[in-house]
């Protein structure tokens, strides 16, 4: 039996710098890993993934990043996931799970990781980093002990749809540190009330995590309905 920790990724800033011919968006971002995390237990057996906890999802095997990561490292394992990172929350939960499998298998090939998802290369090592390109250009930065308060809406945002809406809107820039925020709010207007709830609770301007749906502010503001998380150091 192996027990793995899969910390969420929080994108503190996100600037879109260009679009490749393939349609993938290039960016400059600062990312950190935080204490909000999934717990993954591996045991011997034919590959089968069961999700429990706050988000007992059931993705098809061909879309499950844990299955794909196991295939990448040539392993077959029974997997039990205590899922605390919300799917579609902009916190890279699927990528965190895939990265945990790659770390367990001592697989550190960034090029192989990027095939699983743009956040996987960062999540393999975690900590704090500047990320560029389509997620493959990573400059690790000194650890900073910081605390954030998050609000997790009961719905997710489609990353692909948010980027598509950003294109349709002509590539708007945000004054709040995340260029995807205007597109996410246009596509999911209900995000606005969750942003307002966090701002009313903390008195601070909320920022969108990645493509959403999570909002966050820096600081420790515990209360029912909010999640307080600290930054974590690198995984190795």
Secondary structure per residue as TSV (DSSP state, phi and psi in degrees):
chain	resnum	aa	ss	phi	psi
A	1	X	-	360.0	131.1
A	2	X	E	-120.3	139.0
A	3	X	E	-118.8	124.3
A	4	X	E	-117.7	144.4
A	5	X	E	-102.0	131.5
A	6	X	E	-124.1	86.9
A	7	X	E	-72.5	144.8
A	8	X	E	-68.3	157.7
A	9	X	E	-105.8	133.6
A	10	X	E	-115.2	122.2
A	11	X	E	-90.5	108.8
A	12	X	E	-78.6	-28.8
A	13	X	E	-151.2	149.4
A	14	X	E	-149.6	113.9
A	15	X	E	-118.3	125.1
A	16	X	E	-85.5	124.0
A	17	X	E	-106.7	-12.8
A	18	X	E	175.1	174.7
A	19	X	E	-130.1	127.3
A	20	X	-	-76.5	164.2
A	21	X	T	-59.0	-29.0
A	22	X	T	-71.5	-11.9
A	23	X	S	97.2	-10.5
A	24	X	-	-70.6	142.4
A	25	X	E	-92.7	133.9
A	26	X	E	-91.8	147.9
A	27	X	E	-145.5	166.9
A	28	X	E	-126.2	124.8
A	29	X	E	-145.6	153.9
A	30	X	E	-110.2	127.8
A	31	X	E	-126.4	148.4
A	32	X	E	-135.5	154.6
A	33	X	E	-95.7	150.9
A	34	X	E	-131.5	169.8
A	35	X	E	-73.2	-15.7
A	36	X	E	-65.1	120.2
A	37	X	E	-151.5	154.0
A	38	X	E	-89.3	151.2
A	39	X	E	-113.1	127.1
A	40	X	E	-115.7	127.7
A	41	X	E	-113.8	129.4
A	42	X	E	-112.4	138.1
A	43	X	E	-140.2	160.1
A	44	X	E	-63.5	141.9
A	45	X	S	148.2	177.0
A	46	X	S	-65.7	141.6
A	47	X	-	-58.3	121.0
A	48	X	E	-153.7	129.9
A	49	X	E	-114.7	127.7
A	50	X	E	-120.5	127.9
A	51	X	E	-104.9	131.1
A	52	X	E	-128.1	-169.3
A	53	X	E	86.3	-146.4
A	54	X	T	-68.7	-27.1
A	55	X	-	-134.3	79.9
A	56	X	-	-78.6	69.9
A	57	X	-	-75.4	165.5
A	58	X	-	-139.1	68.8
A	59	X	-	-70.6	148.6
A	60	X	-	-62.6	146.1
A	61	X	G	-53.3	-37.2
A	62	X	G	-69.3	-16.9
A	63	X	G	-104.6	-8.7
A	64	X	-	-76.7	118.5
A	65	X	H	-68.1	-24.9
A	66	X	H	-67.9	-45.3
A	67	X	H	-60.2	-45.0
A	68	X	H	-65.4	-37.2
A	69	X	H	-66.7	-41.8
A	70	X	H	-61.3	-41.0
A	71	X	H	-63.0	-38.7
A	72	X	H	-61.1	-38.4
A	73	X	T	-95.6	4.4
A	74	X	T	68.4	37.8
A	75	X	-	-121.3	153.1
A	76	X	-	-125.7	120.7
A	77	X	E	-145.6	148.8
A	78	X	E	-80.7	135.7
A	79	X	E	-128.1	131.2
A	80	X	E	-121.9	123.9
A	81	X	E	-116.7	121.8
A	82	X	E	-89.1	101.1
A	83	X	E	-94.0	115.2
A	84	X	-	-112.9	-17.1
A	85	X	S	-86.0	123.0
A	86	X	-	-68.7	132.0
A	87	X	T	-65.9	139.2
A	88	X	T	71.9	17.2
A	89	X	S	-93.3	-2.6
A	90	X	S	78.9	15.8
A	91	X	S	-108.8	8.2
A	92	X	-	65.4	36.8
A	93	X	H	-61.7	-45.8
A	94	X	H	-62.9	-41.6
A	95	X	H	-66.0	-37.2
A	96	X	H	-62.0	-42.0
A	97	X	H	-63.3	-46.7
A	98	X	H	-61.3	-43.2
A	99	X	H	-63.8	-36.8
A	100	X	H	-62.5	-39.9
A	101	X	H	-64.6	-44.1
A	102	X	H	-63.7	-40.1
A	103	X	H	-62.2	-45.5
A	104	X	H	-57.4	-38.0
A	105	X	T	-86.8	5.0
A	106	X	T	57.7	38.2
A	107	X	-	-101.8	112.0
A	108	X	-	-121.1	19.4
A	109	X	-	-76.8	107.3
A	110	X	H	-60.9	-35.9
A	111	X	H	-65.9	-37.6
A	112	X	H	-69.4	-37.6
A	113	X	H	-66.0	-37.9
A	114	X	H	-64.9	-24.6
A	115	X	T	-68.3	-22.8
A	116	X	T	-84.9	-27.3
A	117	X	-	167.0	151.0
A	118	X	T	-66.8	-22.9
A	119	X	T	-90.0	-11.0
A	120	X	H	-62.6	-46.3
A	121	X	H	-56.1	-42.2
A	122	X	H	-64.4	-45.0
A	123	X	H	-65.7	-24.8
A	124	X	H	-57.5	-46.5
A	125	X	H	-96.9	-36.8
A	126	X	B	69.4	-154.3
A	127	X	S	82.7	-125.9
A	128	X	E	-135.2	134.9
A	129	X	E	-156.3	156.5
A	130	X	E	-94.7	128.4
A	131	X	E	-120.5	134.1
A	132	X	E	-138.2	-177.9
A	133	X	E	67.2	-135.9
A	134	X	T	-103.9	23.3
A	135	X	T	113.8	-5.1
A	136	X	T	-92.2	-16.0
A	137	X	E	-98.3	105.1
A	138	X	E	-122.2	125.4
A	139	X	E	-116.6	111.2
A	140	X	E	-74.4	139.6
A	141	X	-	-116.5	158.6
A	142	X	-	-59.8	143.0
A	143	X	-	-64.9	139.3
A	144	X	-	-125.6	128.2
A	145	X	-	-80.6	104.3
A	146	X	-	-133.2	157.1
A	147	X	E	-125.0	139.5
A	148	X	E	-131.3	149.1
A	149	X	E	-112.1	128.9
A	150	X	E	-117.4	151.3
A	151	X	E	-121.9	132.0
A	152	X	-	-112.5	97.6
A	153	X	-	-58.9	154.1
A	154	X	S	-82.0	31.4
A	155	X	S	-151.7	158.0
A	156	X	-	-108.1	166.5
A	157	X	-	-114.6	139.3
A	158	X	-	-79.1	118.6
A	159	X	H	-59.1	-45.3
A	160	X	H	-61.3	-41.5
A	161	X	H	-68.2	-37.1
A	162	X	H	-66.7	-43.9
A	163	X	H	-63.4	-38.6
A	164	X	H	-63.8	-42.4
A	165	X	H	-64.9	-37.5
A	166	X	H	-59.7	-42.7
A	167	X	H	-61.7	-46.5
A	168	X	H	-62.1	-31.8
A	169	X	T	-82.8	0.8
A	170	X	T	86.5	18.4
A	171	X	-	73.1	54.6
A	172	X	-	-66.2	148.2
A	173	X	-	-100.8	145.3
A	174	X	-	-103.8	144.9
A	175	X	T	-90.3	3.8
A	176	X	T	-110.6	12.9
A	177	X	S	93.9	-4.1
A	178	X	B	-138.4	108.6
A	179	X	T	-64.2	-19.0
A	180	X	T	-82.5	-11.9
A	181	X	H	-60.1	-45.7
A	182	X	H	-60.6	-38.9
A	183	X	H	-69.0	-40.9
A	184	X	H	-63.7	-41.7
A	185	X	H	-67.6	-34.5
A	186	X	H	-67.5	-40.3
A	187	X	H	-79.8	-34.4
A	188	X	-	-127.5	78.6
A	189	X	T	-57.6	-26.8
A	190	X	T	-66.1	-14.5
A	191	X	H	-58.8	-30.7
A	192	X	H	-58.0	-39.2
A	193	X	H	-71.0	-28.6
A	194	X	H	-75.1	-36.3
A	195	X	H	-60.1	-45.7
A	196	X	H	-64.7	-37.9
A	197	X	H	-62.8	-41.5
A	198	X	H	-68.6	-39.6
A	199	X	H	-67.7	-39.1
A	200	X	H	-64.0	-36.8
A	201	X	H	-73.0	-36.0
A	202	X	H	-107.1	-20.2
A	203	X	S	73.0	16.7
A	204	X	S	-123.7	157.2
A	205	X	-	-75.7	124.1
A	206	X	-	-82.5	149.1
A	207	X	E	-119.1	147.8
A	208	X	E	-81.6	137.8
A	209	X	-	-87.0	111.5
A	210	X	T	59.0	-128.8
A	211	X	T	-91.0	9.2
A	212	X	S	87.7	168.2
A	213	X	S	-104.1	-1.2
A	214	X	-	-71.9	140.2
A	215	X	E	-112.5	151.5
A	216	X	E	-147.4	157.1
A	217	X	E	-134.7	158.9
A	218	X	E	-85.9	137.4
A	219	X	S	127.8	165.4
A	220	X	-	-104.2	103.1
A	221	X	-	-129.7	68.1
A	222	X	-	-67.8	141.0
A	223	X	-	-175.6	161.6
A	224	X	T	-61.4	132.9
A	225	X	T	93.7	-0.7
A	226	X	-	-126.4	153.2
A	227	X	E	-117.9	126.1
A	228	X	E	-101.6	128.8
A	229	X	E	-137.4	144.8
A	230	X	E	-103.2	157.8
A	231	X	B	-70.1	153.0
A	232	X	-	-119.1	156.5
A	233	X	-	-79.0	174.2
A	234	X	B	-60.8	151.3
A	235	X	-	-74.3	-18.6
A	236	X	-	-157.8	360.0
